[in-house]
Amino acid sequence: MTKSSAAKDPTRNVWLQLGFPDAEEHFLKAELVLRLDKAIKALHLTQRDAARRIGATQPELSKILNGKFTEASLERLMRFLAALGHTIEIKIGAARSKQAGAVIVRDGRRSAA
């Protein structure tokens, strides 16, 4: 059985269901924003303190955390997480013939199954 990327699975990616042309990117950004929110809460930071740490303004951070993150790049969201102590790892594996690749966001604390 092949395991598909959540970003490419219409049952898990609402942007695919809605027909967004950049649905996979929206999904990935949403995953990073969820992790950003969890990191801020785990560190017991206010939005103001978190914004200072990540190099953003409080209104900008609030906007992102409230789901308006289309203007934030994937790179910027990754930098925000890194500023809060997370390690971002990008892994590029060998291509499989005749199959599209996938971009996956995984929690490093979970063991690979």
N, C-alpha and C positions, 0 to 999 in steps of 0.2 A: 504494500500500500504506500502510495506517495503522499507526503504531507505537503499541502500547499501553503504558501505564504498567506498570513492573515490579511495582508494589504491587498492581495489579489483574490480573496474569497468574498463574493458578494454577500454571503450570510454574516460576515464579520465586519465588512467595510461598508458603512452606510453611504459613503460618497460614490461607490460603485453602483449601489442600488439607485441612487439619484441621477446617475449618468454623467457625473463630473469627468471631464477629460483628464484631469490631474488627480484622480481619486487616490492613487497610491501615495502621492506626496502628502495629501491632506491627512490620510491615515497615519503616516509616519510622524508628521508634525503633532498630531493629536496624542500619539503614544509618548512623544518626548515631553509635551506639555503636562500630561498626567504624571510623568516621573518628576518633572520640575515641581509640580504642586506637592507631591509626596515628600520630596527632598526639603522643601521649605518648611513643611509641617514637622518633619522629623527633626529638623534643626531648631524648631521653636522660634522661627524668625517671623517678624512682621513683614508685610509686603515692602514697607519702606526700607527696613534693614536688608532684606533679600535683594531689593533693587540696587542698593548701594554695592552689595557684594558682587553682583553680576554685571554691573556697569550699565544699568538701565534706570529709567525713572519709575517711580511708583505707579503713576497712571498707565504707563506703557506695560508694566508687568501685570497690573490689574486687568488690562484689556486682553492680554495673552491668556491669563489664567481663566478668564471668563469666556473663552472660546473664540475670540477674534484674533486669530494667529495667522491669517493668510499672508499678511505682510512680513511676518518673521520668517527668515530663511531657516532651513534645516541646520545649516552651519551655526547660525546664531543661537539656536536652541541648544545645540550640543555644547557651545561655549558656555552658556548659562549653567548647564549641568556640571560642566568641568569646574566652573568657578565655585560651585557648591560642594566640591570634593568628589564628584563622580568621575570614573574613568570611562572614556568613550573609546571603544575599539571598533575599527572598521576592518572587516575580514573579507578578502576577495578570494573566492575559490575558483577552481577550474570550471570552465564552461562544459555543460553537457550538450552533446550534439542534438540539434533540432528542438531544444527546450529553452525557453526564456529563463533568465536568471531571476533572482528575488532579492529584495532588500528586507531585512528582518531586524526588529528591535527586540532584544532579549534582556531579561533581568539577569545580571551577572551572579546574583546570589542563588539562582535556581540551577540545579544540575541539569545537564543536557540529557534528554531521554532518547 
